[in-house]
Amino acid sequence: MVDENKKFSEWHGIPRDKINWNPNVDKSKCIGCGMYITGCGRNVYDWDSKEGKPVVARPNNCMVGCVTCSNTCLFSAISFPDKEELRKIIVENGAVSRAKTELGKRLEAPAPTTGKTDS
């Protein structure tokens, strides 16, 4: 298994701990349904069994720019920092040019093989 701390340590060359992007849970609005804990593919949340509510345990695992958990919360209990601050970080750190380079490498890479033939 990949060490998640290393896997999520940077985003487009920017150290992840320098990017203020992670969910905040308003426990007064949260009903403890678990929708966003089970929907998060990056293991951001833990469950506080005493309170019956989620805890943001690994904030830097959150995909920068992702708001899926907030969108699926029926009670608006999850919020994120202002996206304009995120855009400022992107510009100040040259993330766009690195993203273009990464995209170019992906487009040049041969398609993965499945072992099946086209016959």
N, C-alpha and C positions, 0 to 999 in steps of 0.2 A: 504494500500500500504506500502511496506517495505521502510524504510528510506534508500535511496541509499548511503548516506554518511556512514552509519553504515554497510550496506551490502557489500560495497567494501572497507572497512577500512583496511583489511589485506589480504594477499595472502600467503597461506601455513604457517601461523604464523608470517609472516614478515609484519610489518606495511607498508601499501601501500604507504604512503608518503615518505618512505625510498627507494622506488624502482623507479629508473629513467626509466619509460617505459610509454610513451604516444606519440601520433602523433604530428608532426609539419607540418603545412600547408604552403607551399611556394605560397603565393598569386600571385606572378608573373607568376606562371605556372597554377594556378587554373582558370578554366573557369566558375565555379559556377554551374556545372551540377547537384549537389546534390546527386550523386551516393553513396557516402560514408556516408553522413548524414542519408539517408533513409535506408542504409544497416547496420548501427551500432545499435546493440541491447542493448547497455549499456548507451545510452544517453550521449555520450562524447561531442557531438557537439551542438552548437547553430547556428542560422543563422543570419548573419549581413545583414539586409535588405538594409542598406545604400550602402554597398559595393557589395552586391549580392554574398557573399562568406561565407563559414563556419568559425566558430571560435571554437577552442578547449576550451570549457567552463568548463568541468569537467574531467581534465586529469587523475585523479586517478580512474575514473570509467572504464578506458580502461583495458581490460583483459590483464594481463601480458603475453607477448609473442605473442599476436594476432597482425596480420598485414593485416587483411582482407581489411580494408579500403584502405591501400596502394596498395594492389593487384588489387583492382577494379578501381583505379584511372587511367584513360587512358592517363593522361598527367604527370604522375610521380610527382604530386604536394604534395604528402604526404610521409614523411620519419619518421623513428624511430631511437632511439639510437642504438648503436652497440650492437648486441646480445651477444657478448663476455662479455660485462659489466654485462649483465643480468645473464649470466651463472656464473660469478664470485660471484654475490649476492646469487644465489641459493646454491652454494657450501659453501660460508662463513656462511650462516645462517641455514644450515642443512635442507633445504627445501625438499630434496629428501626423507629423512627418514619420514618426516611428510606426504609427498604425498603417500608414500607406506602405511602408517598407514591409511590414508583417503581411499585409494583404498581398503584395506582390509575390512574396515567397510562397504563400499558400496557393496562389493561382498558378505558379510555376511548378508546384509539386505534382508528381504523377498521382492520378486518382488511386485510392486504395483498392487493392484487389480483394475479391470475396472468395476466390477459389472456384467460382462458377464460370462456365463458358457461355458465349452468346449463341450457341447452336440450338 
